[in-house]
Amino acid sequence: MRRLAILAMAAGLLTTTPARAQNPPALDDPEANVVEALVVAAKLPGPAWWRISDGDTTIYMLGVLQALPRGQAWDTSVLDHRLEGAFAVILPPEGKAGLGDLPAALALRGRLKSAAPLDASVGELAPKLARARVVLGKGADAYNGWSPLGAGIMMAGDYRKTVRLEPAEPERAIARLARKHRVKTRPAATYKVMPLVKTAVREHSREAGLICLEGVLDEVNAGPEAARAAARAWARGDVRGAIAGPRNFQRCLLALPGMADLERKGTHDEVEALSAAMNTPGHAVAVFGIRSLVARGGVLDQMRSRGFEVSTPGE
């Protein structure tokens, strides 16, 4: 999900947490299924860690959520210990967008506008839309002038603010501890985001826009407790509880052109970055999305298939 959020970041529209829903059969979701043997509760205090090793190199893998509710505490003692003497902290791929991309981003924002009344455009989603406006404290004409995709994106941003989700956490705390230990952080890869955003926004179908909007509406109308429960589970090392958290916004992004392929590319680049790091003796820390770690065909599944030893949080 963190990789998929590149789309929203580049357009300057929002950064938010995905939410969970039953996906339509046609939706291509690379992280839909998990490897049950990897979904193990942690024995150490705090969030769950996995370990990859090959004899002279060990990489400690911390699985994280996309965002944490403001004020969510978590035990950093294991992270603090494992940063001692680490040769790197490997982070997920990051997107790059500069000031030169601003005109293109503004033009894309214009493509998310619509002269048609929103309520008439969403068909059977109109009751969900009306309820979500009430939940967010918005008027009956809120989000008019936007297409279904544009309305979904704007509403997701408003929802994040309402439930006080912090997209910068837990990565901000991790970066702070890495600086304390003088360990350099590096992304697994860097992508130019505007080409991805242009394709997703310009070529998305009306159906994709409605899938996006419905996912956001379901998240808003369900309330914040599911995301908060997942964060609490994550903080105590309950992997199953953490990955059971909301994924509706991920469904929204996966409906857009190129986003499922971007998800697969991100996983591939993370695996390549880890494999390269295994050539350096010693130990490192990697911080990736928790679901991307335990997904079937995900990071740990692929590393194990390459012959590296993978240990679970319960070992």
N, C-alpha and C positions, 0 to 999 in steps of 0.2 A: 504494500500500500504506500509505503513511503516513496517508492519509485513512481507510482501512479500520481502522487500528489504533485509531481513536477508540472503536470498540465496546469493545475490551478495556480501554482506559484508563478509560472511564467506569464500568465495572463494578468497577474496582479489581482486576482479575484478573491481567493481564500486559501487557507490551509486548514484542514479539518480532519477529524477522525472518521474512518469508514464505519459503516454500520451493517448489521447482519440482517439478511432476509433470504427467503427461498428464491434461488435464481431460476429464471426461465430456462427451459432445457437447451435453448439455442445459445445461451450466453457462454462465452469462452472464459472460464475462470481457472487459471493455472494453479491456484491455491485452494481449490474447492475441497480436496481430499488431503488427509494427513496420514503420516506413518505412525500407527498406534504405538509402536515400540519406542518412539521418540517422545511421546507425550507422557512424561514421567514427572511427578512432583519432586521438588527440590528437598534435599536433606540439609543443605547449608542455609543459613539465615538469608533473607532477602530474596530477590528474583532468581529465576532458574538460570543455570549455566550448563552448557554442553562443552565437551572437550574434544579436540581433534589432535592426534599425535601420530608421529612416524618414527619415534626412537630418539632423535636429538632435537626435535622441535615440537612444541605444544602451543596450540592456539585455544584460548579460553573464549567461548562464544556466549555472549549475553544476548538473550532475546528480549526485545523491547516492544512496547506498544507505540502506536502512532502519536499519541498525545496522552497527557495525564490531567485529571482534574486539578484545578488550582489547590495547592495545599496538600496534595497526596504525598505522604511520607513514604520513604523506602530505605531499607538498610543497605548502606553503601560499603559496609566493612569488607565484604569479599572482593568487591571491585577495587577498593583501596589497596588491599593486599596484593592482588594480581597485577596491579599497575607497577608495583615495585620491580624495577629491572626489566620491564617489558621493552621490546625494541620497536613497537608500533601499536597504535590503535587503528584498526581498519573499520571504516564506516561504510554505509550503503552508498551507491552511486549518487552523485549530486547533479542538479541541473544548473546551468549557467545562463543567465540572461542579463544583458547590460543595458545602459541607457539608450544605446542604439536600437534596441528592440522595442522601445516604448511606442513609437508610432505604429508599428505592426500590432502590438498588444491592444492599443486603443481602437485600431481598425477591427480587430477580432471582437472586441467588446461590442462594437456596433453591430456585428453580425448576430449577436445574441439578443438584439432588440427585435420587437415585432409590433406591427400596427394592429394586429388582431387582438381582441380582448382575451386575456389569459384564460379566464374561466371557460370561455367557449372553445378554446384550443385544447383543453385537457380532457374533455369528454367525461368519462366515468370517474376520473380522479377529482372532479370538482368538490365533492363532499369532503374528501381528505384535505384538499387545499383550504377549504373554508375553516376546517378544524385547526389546521396548522397555523393559520393566521391568528386565530384566537389564542392558541398556546404561546405564540411568540409575542402577543400583545400588539398585533398589527391591525390596521384598518381593513375594511372590506375591499379596498382597491389596491392594497399592497401588492407589489410585484407586477402590476399591470405595466404593459410596455415591454415586457421581456418575453422571449420565447420560452417554451417549457424547459429547455436546457439552461438558459440564462436565469430563469426564476429559481430553478433547483440550486444553481451555484450561489446565487445571492442569498437564498433562504438558508443554505448550509452555513454560510458565513455568519448570519444572524444567530443561528442555533448555537454555533460554537461560542459566541460571545455570551449568550444567555446562560449556558450551562457551565461557563468559565473553564473551558478546556484550554490547556497550555500546550500548543504544538511544539514549543521549544523544549519541553521536558519529555523524557528524562535526559535527552542528549546534552542539554546545557549543563546539568550536574556532572555528567560523564566528562565533558570537555574541561570543566573546572578541575576535576580531580586529575585528569591527564596533564594539565599544566602544572599542577602541584608536584607531580612526579617527573616532570620534564620529559614526557613521552609525546612524540609527535603523532598527530592524527592525520589520516589520509583516506580519501574516498576510494572505493573499489574502482570507480570509473567516473568520468565527467561527461555529461551530455549537453549539447546545444539544444535548448528546449523549444525555440520558436518554430523550427520545422515540424516538430511533433504537435505543437499546439495548433498550428495552421491546418494541418491535416485533420486533426480531431474536430476542430470547430467548423471548418469549411465543409467537410465531407460527412458530417454526422447526419443520420437519418432522423425523420420525425419520431420514429419508434424509439431510437436511442435517447432522444431528448425526453420522451415520456418515461422511459425506464429510469433515467437519471432523476427526474422529478419525483417519481413514485418512491424511489429509494430514500430520498431526503424527507419526503412527507412521512413515510413510515417511521423514520428515525425521530423526527420532531414529535410526532403524535405519540410515540411510545414513551417519551420522556427520557431523562438522563440516567435513570437508575441502572440500566444495562451496562452503559459505558463505565459508570462508577464501580459497579460490581466487578467488572473485568479488571479494572485498575487495582482494586483491592486484592483480587486473586493474584494478579501479576506480582504485586509487592510482597506477597507471602510465598511465592514460588509455586503456586497452583497453576500449572501449565494448562490443564484442561479448562479451568475457569477463565483464564486469560484469553485463550483463543476462541472461547464461546462468546466473546464480546461482539459489538455491532460491526456489520460489514456492508450496510446499505450503500454508503457512498462509494465503496469499492465497486459494487455492482454498477453504479452510475458510470464510473470511469471506464470500466471494462466494456460497456456497451458502445463506447466511442471508437472510431477507426484507429487501429494501430496500438491501442493501449494494452491488449493482451500480449502482443508481440513485444512491447516495451517491458512488460513484466518478466517475460521469459529472458529477454536480453539482460535485464538487471540481475536475475538469478545467475545466468551464465557468467557475467562479469564478476559477481561476488565469488563464485567458485574459482574462477581464474586468479583472482587476487589472493584468495586463501592458498591455492596451490603454489603460487609464486612465493608466498611468505613461508611456506613449509621448507624452502631451500635455505632459510636463515636459521642457524642453530640458536636455541634459547626459547623464549616464550613471548607471545603477543596476545593482545586482546582484540576481539572483533565484536561489533555491536550491530546486529541486523534485526529486522522485524521478526517477531517471535513466530508468526505463522509461516513466513518464508523459510525459517529454519526447519520446521517439522513437516512441511508440506510434502506430499508424494511427488518425487521429482524435484524437490527443493534443494536448498543448499546442503544440508547434512546428508540427505539421501544420495546426492551426487558425489559428495566427498567420500562417502563410504564406498560407492561403486568404483572410485579411483584407487581404492586400496588403502586409504587412511583409516586409522582406528578412531571410531567415534564413541564417546562415552556419554551417558545421559546424566541429567541432574540427580538421579537417584543413586549413582555409583560413587 
